[in-house]
């Protein structure tokens, strides 16, 4: 591993501190090196706050060292005025002579413009260090800008005999298939993503709140597909614990290309990542339209004998682990 890769790897490591709070902005990491020593580092603050480069520069005690330093960053510094001033301008102001960038920003407002501005000032810019890893790290951001939709994570739990829910039940609450540790992990995932989506039947059958109860973090925006507006304030998903967006026949046509229509609505809502938790019909719709990026599938020890069949998924298995008696498999779309 060369010097540039070493420091970009450090940028990626600290960038993860922004997971779940920077959205819809990318979670960027930045490191400043002077005479082979890190003198400042930072990651993107919660949305509306300073970007990673600003935090890294602010962390440098002796600002005179910046004119002889190298700034490493996972993503091209911005060049436009948004919630905060352009990062490229601050870098130029402090006369940082070298900038090493993991990957170019695909956002049309930035793409290549930040690099051009730095180079025009005389800064030496290196691009594409650990590019594949940086693009994977910024997968939510790139999916949103390139595909005009959120990064989509499918999640469900199924029994050993392949059912996602029993055929019938006596109470309006979930029938748990997985253990409490698996369920806590799901709450952690909810805190990491910007939104969560379910269909009307899931709300009617389980009355979920879809909040982060077993983890510390921000509740995701709740999205519910409610064609005929059947739901009301008695349903937990419409309480005040988190923002809820209802998608009905007023917003989309509930026919062919349903998943694509939903994605179009979510794009307009500026949502760059979402977990789809069910039910089986909703999940299968996104699978059949090939509108998903990652699937996280639990298999518990329970058996129902009969019930609602789990979705049928074709994808590349990228990991498998045991969580006590549960199995978690993670897939990527081929």
C-alpha positions as a Markdown table, in Angstrom:
| # | Residue | x | y | z |
|---|---|---|---|---|
| 1 | Unk | 0.0 | 0.0 | 0.0 |
| 2 | Unk | 1.5 | 3.3 | -1.1 |
| 3 | Unk | 1.3 | 6.6 | 0.8 |
| 4 | Unk | -1.8 | 8.0 | -1.0 |
| 5 | Unk | -3.7 | 4.7 | -0.5 |
| 6 | Unk | -2.8 | 4.7 | 3.2 |
| 7 | Unk | -4.2 | 8.1 | 3.9 |
| 8 | Unk | -7.3 | 7.6 | 1.7 |
| 9 | Unk | -8.0 | 4.4 | 3.6 |
| 10 | Unk | -7.8 | 6.5 | 6.8 |
| 11 | Unk | -10.3 | 8.9 | 5.2 |
| 12 | Unk | -12.7 | 6.1 | 4.5 |
| 13 | Unk | -12.4 | 4.9 | 8.1 |
| 14 | Unk | -13.3 | 8.2 | 9.7 |
| 15 | Unk | -16.0 | 8.9 | 7.0 |
| 16 | Unk | -18.2 | 6.2 | 8.5 |
| 17 | Unk | -18.7 | 8.3 | 11.6 |
| 18 | Unk | -21.2 | 10.3 | 9.4 |
| 19 | Unk | -23.4 | 7.3 | 8.6 |
| 20 | Unk | -27.0 | 8.1 | 9.3 |
| 21 | Unk | -26.6 | 11.8 | 10.0 |
| 22 | Unk | -25.2 | 13.4 | 6.8 |
| 23 | Unk | -28.1 | 12.3 | 4.6 |
| 24 | Unk | -28.9 | 13.4 | 1.9 |
| 25 | Unk | -25.3 | 14.6 | 1.7 |
| 26 | Unk | -22.5 | 12.0 | 1.2 |
| 27 | Unk | -20.5 | 10.9 | 4.3 |
| 28 | Unk | -17.0 | 12.2 | 3.3 |
| 29 | Unk | -13.8 | 11.7 | 5.2 |
| 30 | Unk | -10.7 | 14.1 | 4.9 |
| 31 | Unk | -7.2 | 14.0 | 6.3 |
| 32 | Unk | -4.5 | 16.6 | 6.2 |
| 33 | Unk | -0.8 | 15.5 | 6.2 |
| 34 | Unk | 2.2 | 17.7 | 6.9 |
| 35 | Unk | 5.7 | 16.2 | 6.8 |
| 36 | Unk | 4.3 | 12.6 | 7.0 |
| 37 | Unk | 2.2 | 13.4 | 10.0 |
| 38 | Unk | -1.6 | 13.8 | 10.2 |
| 39 | Unk | -2.3 | 17.4 | 11.6 |
| 40 | Unk | -6.0 | 17.5 | 11.0 |
| 41 | Unk | -8.9 | 15.2 | 10.0 |
| 42 | Unk | -12.6 | 15.4 | 9.8 |
| 43 | Unk | -15.8 | 13.9 | 8.5 |
| 44 | Unk | -19.0 | 15.4 | 7.2 |
| 45 | Unk | -21.2 | 16.9 | 10.0 |
| 46 | Unk | -24.9 | 16.3 | 10.3 |
| 47 | Unk | -26.8 | 17.7 | 7.4 |
| 48 | Unk | -26.5 | 21.5 | 7.2 |
| 49 | Unk | -23.2 | 21.5 | 9.1 |
| 50 | Unk | -19.6 | 21.8 | 7.8 |
| 51 | Unk | -18.2 | 19.3 | 5.3 |
| 52 | Unk | -15.3 | 17.0 | 6.0 |
| 53 | Unk | -12.7 | 19.2 | 4.4 |
| 54 | Unk | -13.8 | 22.2 | 6.5 |
| 55 | Unk | -13.7 | 20.1 | 9.7 |
| 56 | Unk | -10.2 | 18.8 | 8.8 |
| 57 | Unk | -8.9 | 22.3 | 8.1 |
| 58 | Unk | -10.5 | 23.6 | 11.3 |
| 59 | Unk | -8.7 | 20.8 | 13.3 |
| 60 | Unk | -5.3 | 22.1 | 12.2 |
| 61 | Unk | -3.8 | 24.1 | 15.1 |
| 62 | Unk | -1.0 | 25.8 | 13.1 |
| 63 | Unk | -2.7 | 27.1 | 9.9 |
| 64 | Unk | 0.6 | 28.1 | 8.4 |
| 65 | Unk | 1.4 | 24.4 | 7.9 |
| 66 | Unk | -1.5 | 24.1 | 5.4 |
| 67 | Unk | 0.5 | 25.8 | 2.6 |
| 68 | Unk | 3.0 | 22.9 | 2.8 |
| 69 | Unk | 0.5 | 20.0 | 3.4 |
| 70 | Unk | -1.5 | 17.4 | 1.4 |
| 71 | Unk | -5.2 | 17.1 | 1.8 |
| 72 | Unk | -6.7 | 13.6 | 1.3 |
| 73 | Unk | -10.5 | 13.2 | 0.7 |
| 74 | Unk | -12.8 | 10.4 | -0.3 |
| 75 | Unk | -14.9 | 12.6 | -2.7 |
| 76 | Unk | -14.2 | 15.6 | -4.9 |
| 77 | Unk | -14.5 | 18.8 | -2.9 |
| 78 | Unk | -17.6 | 20.8 | -3.7 |
| 79 | Unk | -17.5 | 23.9 | -5.8 |
| 80 | Unk | -21.0 | 25.3 | -5.3 |
| 81 | Unk | -22.8 | 27.2 | -2.6 |
| 82 | Unk | -25.3 | 25.0 | -0.8 |
| 83 | Unk | -26.1 | 24.9 | 3.0 |
| 84 | Unk | -22.4 | 25.7 | 3.4 |
| 85 | Unk | -19.8 | 27.6 | 1.3 |
| 86 | Unk | -17.7 | 25.7 | -1.4 |
| 87 | Unk | -15.0 | 23.5 | 0.2 |
| 88 | Unk | -12.7 | 24.1 | -2.8 |
| 89 | Unk | -12.6 | 27.8 | -2.1 |
| 90 | Unk | -11.5 | 27.2 | 1.5 |
| 91 | Unk | -8.7 | 24.8 | 0.3 |
| 92 | Unk | -7.6 | 27.5 | -2.1 |
| 93 | Unk | -7.8 | 30.2 | 0.5 |
| 94 | Unk | -5.3 | 28.3 | 2.7 |
| 95 | Unk | -3.1 | 27.6 | -0.3 |
| 96 | Unk | -3.0 | 23.8 | 0.2 |
| 97 | Unk | -0.6 | 22.7 | -2.6 |
| 98 | Unk | -1.7 | 19.1 | -3.0 |
| 99 | Unk | -5.1 | 17.4 | -2.9 |
| 100 | Unk | -5.6 | 13.6 | -3.3 |
| 101 | Unk | -9.1 | 12.5 | -4.2 |
| 102 | Unk | -10.7 | 9.1 | -4.0 |
| 103 | Unk | -13.4 | 9.6 | -6.6 |
| 104 | Unk | -15.0 | 12.3 | -8.7 |
| 105 | Unk | -18.4 | 13.6 | -7.5 |
| 106 | Unk | -21.2 | 12.6 | -9.9 |
| 107 | Unk | -23.5 | 15.4 | -8.7 |
| 108 | Unk | -24.0 | 17.6 | -11.8 |
| 109 | Unk | -23.5 | 20.7 | -9.6 |
| 110 | Unk | -20.0 | 19.6 | -8.7 |
| 111 | Unk | -18.7 | 16.9 | -11.1 |
| 112 | Unk | -15.3 | 17.9 | -12.2 |
| 113 | Unk | -15.8 | 21.6 | -11.3 |
| 114 | Unk | -14.2 | 21.3 | -7.9 |
| 115 | Unk | -11.1 | 19.7 | -9.4 |
| 116 | Unk | -11.0 | 22.3 | -12.2 |
| 117 | Unk | -11.2 | 25.1 | -9.6 |
| 118 | Unk | -8.4 | 23.6 | -7.5 |
| 119 | Unk | -6.1 | 23.1 | -10.6 |
| 120 | Unk | -6.8 | 26.6 | -11.8 |
| 121 | Unk | -5.4 | 27.9 | -8.5 |
| 122 | Unk | -2.2 | 26.0 | -9.0 |
| 123 | Unk | -3.1 | 23.1 | -6.8 |
| 124 | Unk | -1.7 | 19.6 | -7.7 |
| 125 | Unk | -4.6 | 17.2 | -7.8 |
| 126 | Unk | -4.4 | 13.4 | -7.9 |
| 127 | Unk | -7.6 | 11.6 | -8.7 |
| 128 | Unk | -8.8 | 7.9 | -8.4 |
| 129 | Unk | -6.9 | 6.6 | -5.4 |
| 130 | Unk | -8.7 | 3.6 | -4.0 |
| 131 | Unk | -11.5 | 4.7 | -6.4 |
| 132 | Unk | -13.4 | 1.4 | -6.3 |
| 133 | Unk | -13.5 | 1.4 | -2.5 |
| 134 | Unk | -14.5 | 5.1 | -2.4 |
| 135 | Unk | -17.3 | 4.6 | -4.9 |
| 136 | Unk | -18.6 | 1.6 | -2.8 |
| 137 | Unk | -18.5 | 3.8 | 0.3 |
| 138 | Unk | -20.5 | 6.5 | -1.4 |
| 139 | Unk | -23.0 | 4.0 | -3.0 |
| 140 | Unk | -26.1 | 5.8 | -1.6 |
| 141 | Unk | -25.0 | 9.1 | -3.0 |
| 142 | Unk | -24.0 | 7.8 | -6.4 |
| 143 | Unk | -27.1 | 5.7 | -6.8 |
| 144 | Unk | -29.3 | 8.7 | -6.1 |
| 145 | Unk | -27.5 | 11.0 | -8.6 |
| 146 | Unk | -26.8 | 8.4 | -11.4 |
| 147 | Unk | -30.0 | 6.3 | -11.2 |
| 148 | Unk | -32.4 | 9.0 | -10.0 |
| 149 | Unk | -33.6 | 6.8 | -7.2 |
| 150 | Unk | -32.6 | 5.9 | -3.6 |
| 151 | Unk | -30.1 | 3.1 | -2.8 |
| 152 | Unk | -32.6 | 0.3 | -2.1 |
| 153 | Unk | -32.1 | -2.3 | 0.6 |
| 154 | Unk | -34.6 | -5.2 | 0.8 |
| 155 | Unk | -35.0 | -6.8 | 4.2 |
| 156 | Unk | -37.1 | -9.7 | 5.5 |
| 157 | Unk | -37.0 | -12.7 | 7.8 |
| 158 | Unk | -38.2 | -16.1 | 6.8 |
| 159 | Unk | -38.8 | -19.4 | 8.5 |
| 160 | Unk | -36.8 | -22.6 | 7.9 |
| 161 | Unk | -39.6 | -23.8 | 5.7 |
| 162 | Unk | -39.7 | -20.6 | 3.6 |
| 163 | Unk | -42.5 | -18.4 | 5.0 |
| 164 | Unk | -42.4 | -14.7 | 5.8 |
| 165 | Unk | -45.6 | -14.7 | 7.9 |
| 166 | Unk | -48.3 | -17.1 | 9.1 |
| 167 | Unk | -51.4 | -17.7 | 7.1 |
| 168 | Unk | -53.6 | -16.2 | 9.9 |
| 169 | Unk | -53.1 | -14.8 | 13.3 |
| 170 | Unk | -55.2 | -13.6 | 16.2 |
| 171 | Unk | -53.5 | -10.3 | 17.1 |
| 172 | Unk | -52.5 | -7.1 | 15.2 |
| 173 | Unk | -48.8 | -7.4 | 15.9 |
| 174 | Unk | -45.7 | -9.1 | 14.4 |
| 175 | Unk | -45.1 | -12.8 | 14.7 |
| 176 | Unk | -41.3 | -12.9 | 15.4 |
| 177 | Unk | -39.2 | -15.3 | 13.3 |
| 178 | Unk | -35.8 | -14.0 | 14.5 |
| 179 | Unk | -34.2 | -13.6 | 17.9 |
| 180 | Unk | -33.9 | -10.2 | 19.7 |
| 181 | Unk | -30.3 | -9.7 | 18.6 |
| 182 | Unk | -31.2 | -9.9 | 15.0 |
| 183 | Unk | -34.1 | -7.5 | 15.6 |
| 184 | Unk | -31.7 | -5.1 | 17.4 |
| 185 | Unk | -29.5 | -5.2 | 14.3 |
| 186 | Unk | -32.4 | -4.2 | 12.1 |
| 187 | Unk | -33.0 | -1.1 | 14.3 |
| 188 | Unk | -29.3 | -0.2 | 13.8 |
| 189 | Unk | -29.9 | -0.5 | 10.0 |
| 190 | Unk | -32.9 | 1.8 | 10.3 |
| 191 | Unk | -30.8 | 4.4 | 12.0 |
| 192 | Unk | -28.3 | 4.2 | 9.2 |
| 193 | Unk | -30.7 | 4.8 | 6.3 |
| 194 | Unk | -32.8 | 7.8 | 5.4 |
| 195 | Unk | -36.2 | 6.0 | 5.0 |
| 196 | Unk | -38.1 | 2.8 | 5.4 |
| 197 | Unk | -41.0 | 1.5 | 3.3 |
| 198 | Unk | -43.9 | -1.0 | 3.8 |
| 199 | Unk | -47.2 | -1.8 | 2.1 |
| 200 | Unk | -50.7 | -1.3 | 3.5 |
| 201 | Unk | -51.2 | -5.0 | 4.4 |
| 202 | Unk | -48.1 | -5.0 | 6.6 |
| 203 | Unk | -49.5 | -2.0 | 8.6 |
| 204 | Unk | -52.9 | -3.6 | 8.9 |
| 205 | Unk | -51.6 | -7.0 | 10.0 |
| 206 | Unk | -48.6 | -5.9 | 12.2 |
| 207 | Unk | -49.3 | -2.2 | 13.2 |
| 208 | Unk | -45.5 | -1.4 | 13.1 |
| 209 | Unk | -44.0 | 1.9 | 14.3 |
| 210 | Unk | -40.9 | 1.5 | 12.1 |
| 211 | Unk | -38.8 | 3.5 | 14.5 |
| 212 | Unk | -35.4 | 3.1 | 16.1 |
| 213 | Unk | -36.3 | 1.7 | 19.5 |
| 214 | Unk | -33.5 | -0.7 | 20.3 |
| 215 | Unk | -30.7 | 1.5 | 19.0 |
| 216 | Unk | -29.5 | 5.0 | 19.4 |
| 217 | Unk | -30.1 | 7.1 | 16.3 |
| 218 | Unk | -32.5 | 9.1 | 14.2 |
| 219 | Unk | -35.8 | 7.5 | 13.1 |
| 220 | Unk | -36.0 | 7.0 | 9.4 |
| 221 | Unk | -38.7 | 8.7 | 7.3 |
| 222 | Unk | -41.6 | 6.2 | 7.1 |
| 223 | Unk | -43.0 | 5.5 | 3.6 |
| 224 | Unk | -46.3 | 3.6 | 3.3 |
| 225 | Unk | -48.0 | 2.5 | 0.1 |
| 226 | Unk | -51.7 | 3.1 | 0.9 |
| 227 | Unk | -53.6 | 3.0 | -2.4 |
| 228 | Unk | -57.0 | 3.8 | -1.0 |
| 229 | Unk | -55.9 | 5.7 | 2.1 |
| 230 | Unk | -57.2 | 3.0 | 4.4 |
| 231 | Unk | -54.9 | 3.9 | 7.3 |
| 232 | Unk | -55.7 | 6.4 | 10.1 |
| 233 | Unk | -54.3 | 7.8 | 13.3 |
| 234 | Unk | -54.9 | 4.5 | 15.1 |
| 235 | Unk | -52.1 | 3.0 | 13.1 |
| 236 | Unk | -48.7 | 3.6 | 14.8 |
| 237 | Unk | -47.0 | 4.5 | 11.5 |
| 238 | Unk | -49.0 | 7.7 | 11.5 |
| 239 | Unk | -48.0 | 8.8 | 15.0 |
| 240 | Unk | -45.6 | 11.8 | 15.7 |
| 241 | Unk | -42.5 | 9.7 | 16.4 |
| 242 | Unk | -41.2 | 10.2 | 12.9 |
| 243 | Unk | -42.1 | 11.8 | 9.6 |
| 244 | Unk | -44.4 | 9.6 | 7.4 |
| 245 | Unk | -45.0 | 10.0 | 3.7 |
| 246 | Unk | -48.1 | 8.2 | 2.3 |
| 247 | Unk | -48.2 | 7.2 | -1.3 |
| 248 | Unk | -51.7 | 6.7 | -2.7 |
| 249 | Unk | -53.5 | 6.5 | -6.0 |
| 250 | Unk | -53.4 | 10.3 | -6.0 |
| 251 | Unk | -49.6 | 10.1 | -6.4 |
| 252 | Unk | -49.0 | 7.0 | -8.6 |
| 253 | Unk | -50.9 | 4.4 | -10.6 |
| 254 | Unk | -50.9 | 1.1 | -8.8 |
| 255 | Unk | -50.3 | -1.0 | -11.9 |
| 256 | Unk | -47.3 | -1.9 | -14.0 |
| 257 | Unk | -44.0 | -0.4 | -13.0 |
| 258 | Unk | -45.2 | 0.3 | -9.5 |
| 259 | Unk | -41.6 | 0.1 | -8.1 |
| 260 | Unk | -40.4 | 2.6 | -10.7 |
| 261 | Unk | -43.2 | 5.0 | -9.9 |
| 262 | Unk | -42.4 | 4.8 | -6.1 |
| 263 | Unk | -38.7 | 5.4 | -6.9 |
| 264 | Unk | -39.7 | 8.6 | -8.8 |
| 265 | Unk | -41.7 | 9.9 | -5.8 |
| 266 | Unk | -38.8 | 9.1 | -3.5 |
| 267 | Unk | -36.3 | 10.9 | -5.8 |
| 268 | Unk | -38.5 | 14.0 | -5.7 |
| 269 | Unk | -38.5 | 13.7 | -1.9 |
| 270 | Unk | -34.7 | 13.8 | -2.0 |
| 271 | Unk | -34.4 | 10.4 | -0.3 |
| 272 | Unk | -31.1 | 8.7 | -1.1 |
| 273 | Unk | -31.4 | 5.4 | 0.8 |
| 274 | Unk | -34.3 | 3.3 | 1.9 |
| 275 | Unk | -35.0 | -0.1 | 3.5 |
| 276 | Unk | -38.0 | -2.0 | 2.2 |
| 277 | Unk | -39.3 | -4.2 | 5.0 |
| 278 | Unk | -42.4 | -5.7 | 3.4 |
| 279 | Unk | -44.7 | -7.3 | 3.0 |
| 280 | Unk | -44.0 | -10.1 | 0.5 |
| 281 | Unk | -45.9 | -8.6 | -2.3 |
| 282 | Unk | -44.2 | -5.2 | -2.0 |
| 283 | Unk | -40.7 | -6.8 | -1.8 |
| 284 | Unk | -41.4 | -9.1 | -4.8 |
| 285 | Unk | -42.5 | -6.1 | -6.8 |
| 286 | Unk | -39.1 | -4.4 | -6.4 |
| 287 | Unk | -37.4 | -7.7 | -7.1 |
| 288 | Unk | -39.4 | -8.3 | -10.3 |
| 289 | Unk | -38.7 | -4.8 | -11.6 |
| 290 | Unk | -35.0 | -5.2 | -10.8 |
| 291 | Unk | -35.1 | -2.1 | -8.6 |
| 292 | Unk | -32.9 | -3.1 | -5.6 |
| 293 | Unk | -29.2 | -2.9 | -4.7 |
| 294 | Unk | -28.8 | -5.1 | -1.6 |
| 295 | Unk | -30.9 | -7.7 | 0.1 |
| 296 | Unk | -30.5 | -8.8 | 3.8 |
| 297 | Unk | -32.4 | -12.0 | 4.5 |
| 298 | Unk | -32.7 | -13.6 | 7.9 |
| 299 | Unk | -33.6 | -17.3 | 8.4 |
| 300 | Unk | -34.9 | -18.2 | 11.8 |
| 301 | Unk | -35.4 | -21.6 | 13.5 |
| 302 | Unk | -39.2 | -21.3 | 13.4 |
| 303 | Unk | -41.4 | -23.3 | 11.1 |
| 304 | Unk | -45.0 | -22.3 | 10.1 |
| 305 | Unk | -45.9 | -25.3 | 7.9 |
| 306 | Unk | -48.1 | -23.0 | 5.9 |
| 307 | Unk | -48.3 | -19.2 | 5.5 |
| 308 | Unk | -47.2 | -16.4 | 3.2 |
| 309 | Unk | -44.3 | -17.5 | 1.0 |
| 310 | Unk | -41.1 | -15.5 | 1.2 |
| 311 | Unk | -40.0 | -13.5 | -1.8 |
| 312 | Unk | -38.0 | -15.2 | -4.5 |
| 313 | Unk | -34.6 | -13.5 | -5.0 |
| 314 | Unk | -31.9 | -13.9 | -7.6 |
| 315 | Unk | -28.7 | -12.2 | -6.6 |
| 316 | Unk | -25.0 | -12.6 | -5.7 |
| 317 | Unk | -24.4 | -13.9 | -2.1 |
| 318 | Unk | -21.8 | -11.6 | -0.6 |
| 319 | Unk | -21.8 | -12.6 | 3.0 |
| 320 | Unk | -23.3 | -15.1 | 5.5 |
| 321 | Unk | -23.2 | -15.1 | 9.2 |
| 322 | Unk | -24.8 | -16.6 | 12.3 |
| 323 | Unk | -26.6 | -14.5 | 14.9 |
| 324 | Unk | -27.1 | -17.1 | 17.6 |
| 325 | Unk | -29.7 | -19.4 | 16.0 |
| 326 | Unk | -30.5 | -17.1 | 13.1 |
| 327 | Unk | -28.7 | -17.0 | 9.7 |
| 328 | Unk | -28.2 | -13.7 | 7.9 |
| 329 | Unk | -27.4 | -13.7 | 4.2 |
| 330 | Unk | -26.6 | -10.5 | 2.3 |
| 331 | Unk | -27.0 | -10.4 | -1.5 |
| 332 | Unk | -26.1 | -7.8 | -4.1 |
| 333 | Unk | -28.0 | -7.5 | -7.4 |
| 334 | Unk | -26.0 | -9.0 | -10.3 |
